[in-house]
Amino acid sequence: MSELQTSLLEGAIAPALNRKLFGHDEAEAFLARSYQSGKGHHALLIEGPEGVGKATLAFRFANHVLRHPDPSSAPLTISDPDPDHPVTRQIASGASHNLLHLSRPVDEKSGRIKQAITVDEVRRAGHFFSQTSGTGNWRIVIIDPADDLNRNAANAILKILEEPPKRAMFLVLSHAPGKLLPTIRSRCLPLRLHQLGNDAMVKALLQLGLSVQGDAGEGVLGFAKGSVSRALKLVNYGGADILAAFDEMLAAHGSGQRRMMFKIADALSAKDSDVAFGFFAEHLGDHLAVLARSRAIEGDLGSAERYARLTSEINEKLRIANAYNLDRKQTVLEILPEIVR
C-alpha cells in the first residue's frame, strides 16, 4: 500500500469505526472513573507501542464523553459505541462538530501523506476551539500521533495546552513520548498502554479475520510483539518474508550473503513498499538494540558502543532517504553491509 489518501493499514479497522477494544480494561475503567469524578485532566497523553489500540481507546473515550456531557451522570464503564446513536454516527463519518482528529495531512499535489503534522493543521485546532459548541458539549482534539508534530506544530499545540478553553479536552497519542517536547509531556496526564497479551491479540486479529492457528499463526503472534499493526505488516505486507530473508542474510557468507542483500533491497524498493520499508527500518533498530544490550551485559562495551553508534548512523541515513525521496534500493544496499560487518 502506498501512502495515498490514508495511512490505514490493509485489513485494519479505522479507530473511529472500531467498536471493540481488547486488552485495556483497566485503562478504560480509569478514564471512566476519572471523568465521572469531574476531576479529569484536560489533556491525556495516551502512550505505548504502535498498534496496541491507543487511537481506538481515544475515539471510544471521546464517544463516551460526547454522549454523556455531564460527568456526574456518566456511567462508570465505557461501553462499545452504539452504531445507531447520533454521536457515534457523527464520529464515524468524521462529521462531529465537537471532535477534531489531527493527523498527518495529505499533500494535495502528490496525493501522498505528508511526513509530519504541520502548524497549519494545528491552526485548525485553534479555529476549532474558537467556535462555540452549539450544544454546549465538550470540544475534543485527538492528536494522532503527537510524534508526527514538527517543531513549529509542537510549539503551536503547546500554547493551546497552556491555556485551554473551557470544556476542552486533548487526547494526545504517542508511540515514543520521550521524543516529545518536555513542556508538552508536563502539561499532560500520562496513561500508559502496554503491548497486548496473547489472548487479546488473538481476539483482535480474529476481529480482523486473521486466524492465528498452527505454527504459522504462533509465529505471527511471536513476531508481532503484542502489536496488531505489526501482525498486519507481517501478514499483509510481506513482513514475515522480509524477516526470513534478513535472518538468512545474517547466516550466509560471501556471494550468498550478497545475493540475500539484493533480494531484500529489491523487495523494499518495489512499488507500493512504503509500509514494508518502514517495517524493515523498525526491525533493524530492534535488531541493533538487542545486539548492543547483549554486548553490554557481556561486558564488551566497545562492541556495545559500536552498535549504539551504528543505530544512530542508520537512523540518520533512513531519515535523509525518506526526506529527500532517495533511491531505496541503494539506501538498503549501503546499510546492510554495515550490519554484517
Salt bridges, closest charged atoms under 4 A:
GLU3 OE2 - ARG104 NH2 3.75
GLU28 OE2 - ARG60 NE 2.58
GLU47 OE2 - ARG192 NH1 3.94
ASP80 OD2 - LYS20 NZ 2.72
ASP80 OD1 - ARG60 NH1 2.96
ASP120 OD1 - ARG123 NH1 2.57
GLU121 OE1 - ARG124 NH1 2.78
ASP144 OD2 - HIS101 NE2 2.95
ASP148 OD2 - ARG104 NE 3.47
GLU162 OE2 - ARG187 NH2 3.27
ASP266 OD1 - LYS329 NZ 2.82
ASP274 OD2 - ARG112 NH2 3.28
ASP274 OD1 - ARG328 NH1 2.87
GLU282 OE2 - ARG230 NH1 3.98
ASP286 OD2 - LYS225 NZ 3.44
GLU305 OE1 - ARG309 NH1 2.58
GLU313 OE2 - ARG309 NE 3.80
GLU316 OE2 - ARG319 NH2 2.79
GLU338 OE2 - ARG341 NH1 3.21
